[in-house]
Amino acid sequence: MTIDAAGLDLLFREARTHNKWHEDPVSDETLHELYDLLKQGPTSANCSPARFLFLRTKEAKERLAPALSSGNLAKTMAAPVTVIVAYDPKFYERLPFLFPHNPDATSWFTSNESLAATTAFRNGTLQGAYLMLAARALGLDTGGMSGFDNAKVDAEFLADRGWRSNFLVNLGKGDPSGVFARSPRLAFDEACVLL
């Protein structure tokens, strides 16, 4: 089974990073549906380290504002939802539930701090990408960003949970007038090697 050309356009070929937003709200039901889709994407040992904070209110956005770079401030404040894509460094505590196939899986990470850190960041990033694809599949536009102060976001939103921020994603109905011309991409031979 494959998806049709319209689906490929929606997810990849016509999908764009949005910088301007219409005011149309994103419902809580849509955010639940979004998570229910993205959580199905694979992670190593089903570790699922990503955590998501959906900032929907003016008050939540104002808490985020001091951490944003000047180039990301206006578009983030205008977006209906901004997602803090974070990860739980102690994701392995949930492995007895998430990966029941191997009762020893938790020990892989408790005995190797470097492996735990790499696994949390890598798989949390992967789940953030799933979030963007799932959002597009549900008809939302996205705008991923890394221009912010992670330490400020962590202190303001995540410290009491022990999580760490990775990147931000604005969600909603994008205004096409804020989309830049598509930038070039590397050709297959520049980015790929067949062995």
Secondary structure, 3 states (H helix, E strand, C coil): CCCCHHHHHHHHHCCCECCCECCCCCCHHHHHHHHHHHCCCCCHHHCCCEEEEEECCHHHHHHHHHHECHHHHHHHHHCCEEEEEEECCCHHHHHHHHCCCCCCHHHHHHCCHHHHHHHHHHHHHHHHHHHHHHHHHCCCEEEEECCECHHHHHHHHHCCCCCEEEEEEEEECECHHHCCCCCCCCCHHHHCCCC
